[in-house]
């Protein structure tokens, strides 16, 4: 395959990285392994030294949010000594299909002095090439939008013509296969209708009857056990499918299926829900506690010490006009089987921030975290290298077997047995090459361990950032240095630990570096409630 040569700013000998992606579809025009093969050939042809190979498989190009390797690549390039001279792409669509994401990330990468080159997009050098590139990004976004529109239109037609609905049906319904016909490739086209599940019919009827009587969700859950948490009942009671009416996009299909509850019962429940919603709105319209409370800086970091479920911010509006903030266990709220009590936010935040501040008084603590992570990375890399060596040895043996079988066929002709053995050996060769290729993409970047003076300056900056008046800024700082905060309230005491971490290895999840700080204190209880006098 012929590709546009690299620009003059990437001369032979340049160190480059590659980024590849596919969306996970069955008919991808090029798999990530095929992309890597071509990229390696391209680098060999033009004398480029291929370093890291970043890859995201079965990930959409419409957003960079869940693309782990893409984000790892961007994070790596923040450090000057970890930047390559160039980044090789299969094409710009693999990089990003959203024009804003594409332009933003390419600008940021180029500002770091990294040249971006696409193998399949014919973009000339110079400023004029940027205009061509911009239109390519526009075209990629339009293709994504059109694909989405076509898919939605096809699904809408499927619902309108056949009553077949994609996805998972709501609680109390089953997917019933429906034969539509044959596809163009002569394969059978099967879609699914949603039909009531007899196993849930009695409990669903009872749930609607109780709600129509104004019974609380907690009682309904205890009586029916339809869901695992109370939150699921909120959308359950407003779904018109339970009265036999399907709403899909802009379509409304009455009498779609046999109703589980009567239309009168369903309407009565909607009236109850409306009344409860209005009461809630009246209570909170003057001063909404959540909007007043600001940011819960430990959101996503703090966990319950009893069940390890995450904490959520529990905001209460007090009669004296103040707002009471607490960190409460999500499991205790949803499933009612955790006995953890809420923890006053101001107490927990004061204790944790104080502990972190004192932790960074000693710059060696920061150095020790990085050294521990460096050792963990080295161990991971050693395991990868060992696997590569093992596969390489198997590959050499397999290739020798292929050579022997090929020579035997050339000398004496082929038999069914020899051909089967040859096919098996070639399949094993391809499998080993794929395994080796994937392992080599797991190359781990070097971890920079600062000197004591550098660590002291970095630790001082962290301490200063945590003293900011901007709670959102404090939260962002914490997300960069804290893995989790595990805390339990025992009467009037808090017990727990703070676990620090550094950016994890590419194929591993966040790992706890063995550096924790204990925390303890006597929290303040709930605000005193004084009786109103008239």
Helices and strands as residue ranges (DSSP letters): E 15-21, H 32-46, E 49-56, H 68-76, G 80-82, E 86-89, H 92-95, H 99-111, E 115-118, H 127-162, E 173-182, E 188-196, H 201-212, H 217-224, H 232-236, G 240-243, E 246-248, E 251-253, H 263-284, H 289-293, E 302-304, E 311-317, E 323-329, H 330-334, E 343-344, H 345-359, H 363-412, H 416-440, H 452-465, H 471-481, E 482-490, E 493-500, E 516-521
